[in-house]
């Protein structure tokens, strides 16, 4: 069977048959083959081949040598199993026929075309897969190893295509909500290409969406500096507008010597030069080096006595940075450099005392052993006297306590001390203050750079995505990165991807990074053993949580203690560098998170407690999440309304603590959103079906208000699976209802109605009248939108009876509101007015928690006023609605309110004012996923533009509305949009030009 050749030039040129690489010969063979592959199916003249191979200085035998190379290539292809002639002789040169063979550039082009088509047709998952497949074809720098002007130009062109494809692919992934997983590759791209503004725009967007607001702004500033330094220009408007949006958090993005006899200074025999060798390669740390530079005056002298402090988690590179900086400024300290490892965190050695270090330092300063005082105080005095008029740099590494440091601090103005440690050492005052470096992980680019310095840049460059993933798996910690790099360097047959697979198993990651002399686990363990008993208990119990982040209340619940104690202990973990502070959440509480490796270590340490203790701790904290979420729902609705509960028993917190946490219920839910979703998933996977579906219902108020549709679906589907596995009909019905509401939100009424019918049947079987009425209310809403008004009114009336019987006033107001709309559809305006006014009265009686239903009822009342042409009353009502929904950050409600306000102003003939309002509505609608609302706004905006004589805007908005309506199949609105287009003057329908 004849073999198929695979030609590859997206990297070093190569030819393969299956898994076997075809030998191509020397550089000339590769150059000639490359030139033929650049234009497959077209003749490449022999003269062009000669020019490229010999750079316009060919030997007399050049033509013969080209022919020999061609023959060798043909023979190589034949030996590989390809009988047909791939390179044919055609005057005046040669031609390469692909026929059934493949070329990676052609595959790349085809895949990119597929991806672009899919983007145009809004098939984003398909587009993302096609882009990924295309980028996977790249094996490094295109045409690597082949020289020549033509080849270099083509390589540059191909590289530009790759960069564009990467940015296009990233744009799709961002649209799909994949912002966290694109961060490593994006960061690496921006580091390599700092002037590409689109990639930087994408990185800033991904950082902001991942909760890294400060990093996003830092990325903008770094880009601005690069553009100014390299090109002398400011960032473009897209980047500047993005920076402004982030700043506004726009949603378009979510010691004197003691008395005594003076000790004569001995004649120095030598100056101490004790700095150990620096790390082989220090990646990044430019800003940290600049902070340490604050220790020096402008003339390079120490700001004496100057004291610098480097703190950070184990493995973050404190010692490496300190030694690197010390070597860089050693020449500024002509009287020597002293270094001591105080072994504050050493498994085999006890921490070194200051007295021991003083003895050694005095010997280094040429004090004979017999003249070193026996008393610690006298040693310290002699030490300070010797350094009083000298310029010496003192580096004290691995310090655990201030007591180790205090006697070693010189008082001479020419001296400088640099201290490293994991503890905050509050008694040690850094001077100048900016010289306290709180060392964090490397950036992804710096981490990959460090890996490249260990295993070889070519090896890392061949697998950029895998290298970035490996860096992230190492938490961007230099210690872990050096261990991983050393493993790769010792295993040349391993790919970077192979090590990534090994580290991806969280159960084995610490094992993989704890081999040889350098061990990540042992490094963490030293700090852990130094924690107080209760602090260590909190650390390991936090490892049980498995949530993205948390606040101090979780610590209190884990230990079953008060909030003050929980906060104090959690801050002790921060001081020990075991937790990161990520800032304050919307509810005003500080939030914390683990780095991944420290989270895995905490999970391992949790095994120190019994299985019963672990189960009890998780049970208590999970039931506290349920209590707080249910209470947040109750406070948001003004009562236990619009919800049914399962049999899981919440763990109640004291009222005063509950009031502190839930001062703003929706803000608390927002702050805990990721953690709540994680708890739902974990409970569902553990078979805690009653807990999972109940918690999902409690959090739904956030998902609905803030339009978190992915979270909505994920929680509901996981809980549904758990309920079905347990044979829990009531829980299954509740989750089918939730999923139906999501489909209704996304205008898939057919799917929604089917889910509602099944949910209603299950509720009836379980005898759950309240849940059944909630389902019936939504079925009525769909019937009303379909025009089946009698059925809609019948279902609404039946639901209303149940809501009144069980005291669900919020749902009562809601269904009255829906009934008013049905009456509007029937042109029964008087009855619509009565029902909407009753809905508002019921909502107002609920109190502060009834704001959501009050906004809905008032909005409907305004619609009725509009139908009665009572424009002033309608506008007054809508301004109240807008005030309520803005306070709740309900962007969908705000879009609806602004749309209605624009329509009221249109009805009153205030067309220009209406256009301003509707444009604001359209901007708001862009923040939510509702094609119907966006289309309705465009339709109204088109009419307002037409009335103002702006037919070009009218046509553009009418067509935009039609493009919104057609994919979701809302026939009534499609007809309205088409009718509006038809009403435009013929020349404007065709050209969109303004009349007159």
PyMOL commands that set and color helices and strands:
alter all, ss='L'
color gray80, all
select helices_A, chain A and resi 27-38+46-54+62-79+104-120+124-135+149-175+179-192+197-209+213-230+237-247+286-295+318-332+354-364+369-371+376-387+402-406+433-435+444-455+457-461+464-473+478-490+496-504+506-512+520-529+533-545+552-559+563-575+596-608+611-637+655-661+665-671+673-685+689-706+709-725+729-745+749-766+769-786+789-806+809-825+829-846+848-867+871-887+891-907+911-925+931-947+951-968+971-982+986-991
alter helices_A, ss='H'
color red, helices_A
select strands_A, chain A and resi 6-8+14-17+20-22+43-45+87-90+93-96+102-103+272-273+306-311+336-341+393-397+416-421+436-438+550-551+580-584+590-593
alter strands_A, ss='S'
color yellow, strands_A
deselect
rebuild
show_as cartoon
